[in-house]
Amino acid sequence: MSPSLVAVTARARGVASHFLRRATLQQALEAPDPESLARLLQDAGLPPVGRPITHAGLELSTRRWAATHLARLARWLPERPDLGDLLFGEEDRRSVRAMVRGAAAGVPLEARLAGLIPTPRLPERLLRELAAQPTVPRIAALLVTWGHPLGTPLLETAVGDEPDLFASERALTAASLAALASAGRRLGGGFQRWARATIDLENVLVALHATRRSPGEPVDEFLAAGGAIPVERIATAARSTDTDRSMTSLLALLPTGAVADAMRQHADDPIGLDDAILAARIVELRQRTRLDPLDPAAVLGFALRLRAQVILVRQAIWRLALGATVRPRLPLLEVA
């Protein structure tokens, strides 16, 4: 690792030390009312919510807090776009996907922003401008105007009065993973291993979903290149007409570790699967950091831990908004 990236690794650890403590997250999930939650979060370092206290205000405070942490890390990054692709690309894809779905469904602006994390390439101001757009083509056109790498792929699929949302999301995923693979190759080492593992995981998940819908159907065109597992092996494993056999074959392709274990345990639980995978990836990165303090795992884990914390705070917000008990996201609470 270059000297500049060593400094970034040290900085990531320092900034992460200001994340919310597990006890604070637990208390947030048990807060009796929005006022108590706002007071707790402000005492823990989140921006003031203002009056009156609303769920949208709590969401905005959480986004601003997360954006501040990402910005602190970004200031230490070398002038290399590939690092941005690798560290912030997934958050940008989540944000653009939320905008596309929100525009298609006609949901209110604040609902489109809920749960997102602003990045250096898509800060709060630009996210709000995207969320105000009434159509997917308008979203795509803005991204192209700003020079965002997801703009052109989205614009190519966002045609007509009712764009194909499946095609749009597929284009966003393909572009994001292609940028990730390219960044991994340029950066090498632990960054490249991470990029390949991320692409493998995405491909296996796509194949798993495909086998649930229509076992035996070809999935090759939905898979991304650049992972450590050849696309052909994943497609072959997914082609069995026996869904259970396809699932077993696909999971067997993953290397042993926390992520593979999480997928095996939650493969039939779509709600818990994302949380389990996120928690497992954080665990694996922590293990790598302990084995090699100079490994970029601390930088890579920074963004994942931040996402886990945002998810938990958002759960606390919407538990109160819905006035109902919600399923506890224990895997994330244990690693956040």
Backbone torsions as a table, in degrees:
resi	resn	phi	psi	omega
1	MET	NA	138.1	-179.2
2	SER	-68.3	158.3	178.9
3	PRO	-55.7	-37.2	-178.9
4	SER	-65.5	-37.1	179.6
5	LEU	-74.4	-28.9	173.5
6	VAL	-61.4	-42.2	178.3
7	ALA	-63.5	-39.0	178.7
8	VAL	-63.7	-40.9	178.6
9	THR	-59.9	-44.8	178.4
10	ALA	-64.0	-40.0	-179.7
11	ARG	-65.5	-39.8	179.7
12	ALA	-59.4	-41.3	178.1
13	ARG	-65.0	-40.0	-179.6
14	GLY	-65.4	-45.7	-179.4
15	VAL	-66.6	-39.0	-179.1
16	ALA	-65.1	-21.4	178.2
17	SER	-67.1	-13.3	178.6
18	HIS	-99.1	7.9	173.1
19	PHE	-64.9	167.4	178.2
20	LEU	-68.5	140.8	177.4
21	ARG	-76.4	155.4	-178.3
22	ARG	-59.5	-39.1	179.6
23	ALA	-62.9	-37.1	178.1
24	THR	-65.7	-42.3	178.5
25	LEU	-63.2	-40.6	178.3
26	GLN	-62.9	-43.1	178.9
27	GLN	-65.4	-36.6	178.2
28	ALA	-62.8	-40.1	-179.5
29	LEU	-69.7	-14.0	-179.6
30	GLU	-111.5	6.5	-176.9
31	ALA	-59.6	136.8	-175.5
32	PRO	-79.3	-20.6	-176.8
33	ASP	-159.3	164.4	-178.4
34	PRO	-59.3	-36.0	179.8
35	GLU	-62.5	-45.1	178.9
36	SER	-63.4	-41.0	179.6
37	LEU	-64.6	-44.2	-179.9
38	ALA	-61.8	-42.2	179.9
39	ARG	-64.7	-43.6	178.9
40	LEU	-61.2	-46.7	-177.4
41	LEU	-67.9	-39.3	178.3
42	GLN	-65.0	-40.0	176.9
43	ASP	-62.8	-27.7	-179.2
44	ALA	-87.1	-2.4	175.0
45	GLY	116.8	-2.0	177.9
46	LEU	-77.4	153.3	179.1
47	PRO	-61.8	151.6	177.3
48	PRO	-58.4	145.6	-177.7
49	VAL	-85.1	-31.4	-175.9
50	GLY	88.5	174.3	-177.6
51	ARG	-120.0	142.8	-5.8
52	PRO	-72.4	156.6	179.2
53	ILE	-77.6	120.5	-179.8
54	THR	-124.5	164.4	177.9
55	HIS	-67.3	-35.3	177.0
56	ALA	-65.7	-37.3	177.2
57	GLY	-65.4	-39.4	176.6
58	LEU	-64.9	-39.7	177.7
59	GLU	-62.7	-44.9	-179.7
60	LEU	-62.4	-42.6	178.0
61	SER	-60.0	-41.0	179.6
62	THR	-65.7	-43.0	178.2
63	ARG	-61.9	-43.6	-179.0
64	ARG	-64.7	-39.3	178.2
65	TRP	-62.5	-47.3	179.9
66	ALA	-64.1	-41.6	-179.8
67	ALA	-62.8	-36.3	178.5
68	THR	-62.8	-42.1	179.2
69	HIS	-65.7	-42.9	178.7
70	LEU	-64.5	-39.4	-179.3
71	ALA	-65.3	-37.4	177.8
72	ARG	-62.2	-40.7	177.7
73	LEU	-69.4	-42.2	-176.0
74	ALA	-61.8	-31.6	-179.9
75	ARG	-62.9	-22.2	-179.0
76	TRP	-94.5	-5.8	-177.4
77	LEU	-74.4	141.6	171.6
78	PRO	-61.9	161.1	179.8
79	GLU	-74.5	74.4	-179.3
80	ARG	-135.6	112.6	-179.5
81	PRO	-59.6	-29.4	-177.7
82	ASP	-63.9	-30.7	175.8
83	LEU	-66.4	-37.7	176.4
84	GLY	-64.1	-42.0	177.2
85	ASP	-58.7	-40.9	-174.1
86	LEU	-77.9	-38.3	-174.4
87	LEU	-90.3	-33.0	-173.6
88	PHE	-116.2	-5.6	-175.2
89	GLY	-60.3	-40.2	-178.2
90	GLU	-66.9	-39.4	178.5
91	GLU	-66.0	-39.4	177.5
92	ASP	-63.1	-41.4	179.1
93	ARG	-63.6	-42.0	177.8
94	ARG	-60.2	-42.6	-178.0
95	SER	-66.0	-47.5	-178.7
96	VAL	-65.3	-39.5	177.4
97	ARG	-61.0	-41.5	177.9
98	ALA	-62.9	-37.5	178.8
99	MET	-66.6	-41.5	179.9
100	VAL	-63.5	-46.9	-180.0
101	ARG	-65.6	-39.4	-180.0
102	GLY	-65.0	-42.5	178.9
103	ALA	-65.4	-41.1	-178.8
104	ALA	-64.6	-36.1	-178.2
105	ALA	-91.3	-8.9	-179.7
106	GLY	68.6	32.7	-178.2
107	VAL	-79.3	156.9	-178.8
108	PRO	-62.5	158.5	-175.6
109	LEU	-55.3	-50.9	-175.7
110	GLU	-62.5	-33.4	179.3
111	ALA	-67.8	-32.1	178.5
112	ARG	-68.6	-29.4	-177.2
113	LEU	-85.7	-15.1	-172.6
114	ALA	-58.2	129.4	174.9
115	GLY	81.1	1.6	-178.1
116	LEU	-85.5	158.3	176.4
117	ILE	-120.0	112.2	176.9
118	PRO	-61.9	143.9	179.5
119	THR	-121.7	171.4	176.6
120	PRO	-57.7	-30.1	-179.4
121	ARG	-87.6	-25.3	176.9
122	LEU	-131.6	74.5	179.0
123	PRO	-69.6	175.1	-176.8
124	GLU	-53.1	-43.7	-177.1
125	ARG	-59.7	-43.4	-179.4
126	LEU	-73.7	-35.2	176.6
127	LEU	-61.1	-41.8	179.4
128	ARG	-65.4	-36.5	178.2
129	GLU	-67.2	-40.1	175.7
130	LEU	-63.6	-42.0	-177.5
131	ALA	-66.0	-20.9	-179.8
132	ALA	-84.2	-7.8	-176.9
133	GLN	-76.7	136.2	-175.8
134	PRO	-82.4	-16.6	-176.3
135	THR	-136.8	160.2	178.1
136	VAL	-65.3	-43.4	177.3
137	PRO	-57.6	-35.6	178.7
138	ARG	-67.1	-37.8	176.7
139	ILE	-62.8	-47.9	-179.4
140	ALA	-60.8	-41.9	-178.2
141	ALA	-64.0	-39.4	178.0
142	LEU	-64.0	-44.9	179.7
143	LEU	-59.8	-40.9	178.1
144	VAL	-64.4	-42.7	179.6
145	THR	-59.8	-38.0	-179.7
146	TRP	-80.5	-6.7	-178.4
147	GLY	75.7	22.4	179.0
148	HIS	-77.0	136.7	-175.3
149	PRO	-63.8	-18.5	178.7
150	LEU	-87.2	-5.6	-177.2
151	GLY	-66.3	-52.2	-176.9
152	THR	-63.2	-47.0	177.8
153	PRO	-58.0	-38.2	179.6
154	LEU	-70.3	-41.0	-178.8
155	LEU	-62.4	-34.5	-178.7
156	GLU	-67.2	-23.5	-179.7
157	THR	-105.4	-16.7	-176.5
158	ALA	-88.3	73.1	-178.5
159	VAL	-119.0	150.1	178.0
160	GLY	82.0	176.1	-179.1
161	ASP	-72.6	-28.4	-179.3
162	GLU	-129.2	82.8	-178.9
163	PRO	-61.0	153.7	177.7
164	ASP	-75.2	106.3	-176.3
165	LEU	-65.7	-35.9	178.4
166	PHE	-62.2	-44.2	179.0
167	ALA	-64.6	-38.0	179.9
168	SER	-65.4	-46.2	-179.5
169	GLU	-67.1	-36.3	177.1
170	ARG	-64.3	-40.0	178.6
171	ALA	-65.9	-40.2	177.7
172	LEU	-62.7	-43.4	-180.0
173	THR	-64.6	-46.1	-178.5
174	ALA	-61.1	-43.9	-179.4
175	ALA	-66.7	-41.6	-179.4
176	SER	-64.4	-44.4	-178.7
177	LEU	-71.6	-33.6	176.7
178	ALA	-64.6	-41.2	177.1
179	ALA	-65.3	-38.4	178.4
180	LEU	-63.5	-45.9	179.5
181	ALA	-61.5	-43.2	-180.0
182	SER	-64.6	-42.9	178.5
183	ALA	-63.2	-41.6	178.9
184	GLY	-60.6	-42.0	179.4
185	ARG	-63.4	-41.0	-177.6
186	ARG	-71.3	-37.7	-177.1
187	LEU	-82.7	-33.2	176.8
188	GLY	69.3	-175.4	175.2
189	GLY	56.6	-136.9	-178.2
190	GLY	-62.4	-30.0	177.9
191	PHE	-65.8	-41.7	-179.8
192	GLN	-68.5	-39.5	177.1
193	ARG	-60.7	-40.4	179.7
194	TRP	-65.3	-44.8	-179.9
195	ALA	-60.7	-45.3	179.8
196	ARG	-63.2	-42.8	-179.7
197	ALA	-64.5	-37.2	179.1
198	THR	-65.1	-42.9	179.3
199	ILE	-66.6	-42.1	177.0
200	ASP	-58.2	-45.9	-178.6
201	LEU	-62.1	-44.5	179.1
202	GLU	-62.3	-42.2	-179.8
203	ASN	-64.4	-42.5	179.5
204	VAL	-65.2	-39.4	177.8
205	LEU	-64.0	-42.8	177.6
206	VAL	-60.3	-44.2	-179.6
207	ALA	-65.6	-39.0	177.9
208	LEU	-61.5	-44.8	179.0
209	HIS	-63.4	-38.0	-179.7
210	ALA	-65.0	-40.9	-179.5
211	THR	-67.5	-29.4	177.9
212	ARG	-71.0	-34.2	-178.2
213	ARG	-77.4	-49.7	-174.4
214	SER	-153.3	85.3	-179.1
215	PRO	-53.7	138.2	177.4
216	GLY	91.5	-12.6	179.6
217	GLU	-75.3	145.2	179.8
218	PRO	-65.0	139.3	179.1
219	VAL	-121.1	3.2	-174.0
220	ASP	-51.4	-44.0	-173.3
221	GLU	-69.8	-13.1	-179.1
222	PHE	-95.9	-3.2	-174.9
223	LEU	-97.3	148.6	-178.2
224	ALA	-102.0	143.5	176.2
225	ALA	-82.9	161.7	174.7
226	GLY	111.7	-5.8	178.6
227	GLY	-85.6	176.8	177.7
228	ALA	-80.5	-26.3	179.4
229	ILE	-92.1	122.6	-179.7
230	PRO	-56.2	138.5	-179.6
231	VAL	-57.0	-36.2	-178.0
232	GLU	-62.4	-37.1	179.9
233	ARG	-67.0	-39.5	179.2
234	ILE	-66.5	-44.1	179.9
235	ALA	-63.3	-41.1	179.1
236	THR	-62.9	-42.2	-180.0
237	ALA	-64.7	-27.0	-177.1
238	ALA	-87.6	-7.3	-172.1
239	ARG	-84.8	-9.2	-178.4
240	SER	-60.7	143.7	177.2
241	THR	-77.9	-8.7	177.3
242	ASP	-97.2	112.3	-175.8
243	THR	-59.6	-44.4	-179.1
244	ASP	-63.1	-40.1	179.5
245	ARG	-66.4	-40.1	177.3
246	SER	-60.9	-44.3	-179.1
247	MET	-62.3	-44.7	179.2
248	THR	-61.7	-43.4	-178.7
249	SER	-65.8	-40.1	-179.4
250	LEU	-66.8	-45.4	-178.8
251	LEU	-67.0	-28.2	178.9
252	ALA	-68.2	-19.3	-179.8
253	LEU	-74.6	-23.1	-177.2
254	LEU	-76.0	142.6	177.0
255	PRO	-65.9	151.6	179.8
256	THR	-62.5	146.6	-179.6
257	GLY	151.9	-174.7	-175.0
258	ALA	-64.0	-37.3	-178.4
259	VAL	-67.1	-46.2	178.7
260	ALA	-61.3	-41.7	178.7
261	ASP	-62.3	-42.7	-179.8
262	ALA	-62.8	-40.7	-179.2
263	MET	-68.2	-37.6	178.9
264	ARG	-66.0	-37.9	-177.0
265	GLN	-76.2	-28.2	-173.4
266	HIS	-119.8	15.8	-176.9
267	ALA	-59.1	-30.1	-179.5
268	ASP	-97.2	11.8	-176.5
269	ASP	-126.7	81.2	-176.4
270	PRO	-56.2	-32.1	-177.5
271	ILE	-69.0	-43.4	-176.9
272	GLY	-87.5	-12.4	-173.5
273	LEU	-64.4	-46.6	-178.2
274	ASP	-61.1	-43.8	178.8
275	ASP	-62.6	-43.9	-177.5
276	ALA	-64.0	-40.2	179.4
277	ILE	-67.2	-45.1	179.4
278	LEU	-60.0	-45.9	179.1
279	ALA	-62.1	-42.4	-178.7
280	ALA	-65.3	-38.6	178.9
281	ARG	-66.5	-37.5	176.2
282	ILE	-63.1	-42.7	179.0
283	VAL	-61.1	-46.4	-178.6
284	GLU	-63.9	-38.3	178.3
285	LEU	-67.4	-36.6	176.4
286	ARG	-63.4	-40.1	178.3
287	GLN	-63.0	-40.7	178.5
288	ARG	-64.9	-38.4	179.7
289	THR	-64.1	-40.0	179.2
290	ARG	-66.0	-36.7	-179.3
291	LEU	-74.6	-34.2	-177.9
292	ASP	-144.6	98.0	-178.0
293	PRO	-59.5	-21.1	179.9
294	LEU	-90.8	-3.9	177.5
295	ASP	-65.5	145.1	-179.7
296	PRO	-71.5	9.7	-178.4
297	ALA	-57.9	-33.6	-179.8
298	ALA	-64.5	-37.6	178.4
299	VAL	-71.4	-44.1	-179.1
300	LEU	-65.0	-39.1	-179.4
301	GLY	-71.9	-21.5	-179.7
302	PHE	-56.2	-52.8	-177.4
303	ALA	-64.8	-36.5	-179.3
304	LEU	-69.7	-42.5	178.0
305	ARG	-63.7	-38.8	178.9
306	LEU	-62.5	-43.1	177.3
307	ARG	-62.2	-42.4	179.2
308	ALA	-60.6	-40.2	-179.0
309	GLN	-68.2	-41.0	178.0
310	VAL	-62.7	-41.9	178.7
311	ILE	-59.5	-44.1	-178.2
312	LEU	-67.9	-42.3	177.7
313	VAL	-64.0	-40.2	178.9
314	ARG	-64.8	-36.1	177.1
315	GLN	-62.5	-40.4	178.1
316	ALA	-62.0	-40.2	-179.9
317	ILE	-64.0	-47.5	-173.9
318	TRP	-82.0	-15.5	169.8
319	ARG	-63.2	-41.0	178.0
320	LEU	-74.6	-37.6	-178.8
321	ALA	-63.6	-39.6	-177.7
322	LEU	-84.3	-16.6	-179.5
323	GLY	62.4	33.2	-177.0
324	ALA	-143.8	159.8	175.3
325	THR	-73.9	132.0	178.4
326	VAL	-115.8	158.8	-177.7
327	ARG	-62.8	122.7	-179.9
328	PRO	-66.8	138.7	-178.1
329	ARG	-97.9	68.5	-172.5
330	LEU	-61.5	-40.6	179.5
331	PRO	-56.0	-37.4	-179.3
332	LEU	-74.9	-39.3	-179.5
333	LEU	-61.4	-32.8	-177.1
334	GLU	-72.8	-22.6	-175.1
335	VAL	-115.3	-13.5	-174.1
336	ALA	-65.5	NA	NA
